[in-house]
Amino acid sequence: MHFRVSHPRQCPKCGKSMLRKFYSYAYNVEIDTCQYCSLTWFDADELELLQCLIELEEKRSR
């Protein structure tokens, strides 16, 4: 997995530093995850972008 080095976001649930990484190898959408409480955080438009990519892949496989 690829990690971006920057100022880490603080987890809104537990307050620990979150890791910025790609959602998966197939869908290169960067998300924040907390390794302590397993919270996943999507910035503005990241969830919508991921949904569009998944729907596009589903249409191609039909």
C-alpha positions, 0 to 999 in steps of 0.5 A: 500500500502507498502512504502519503507523508503529511500532517496526519488527521486526528481520528474523530472517534479516538483522537489518535493519528490516522494513516492516509492510504489508498482504498485498494489497489483496484481503486486508488482513492485516498482515505484516512484510516485509524489503526487503533479503532478501525474508523475509516474517514472519507474527505469531501468527494472521496466516497462519491468518487469511489462509488463512481469507480465501482459502478463503472467497473460493474458496467464494464463487467456486464 
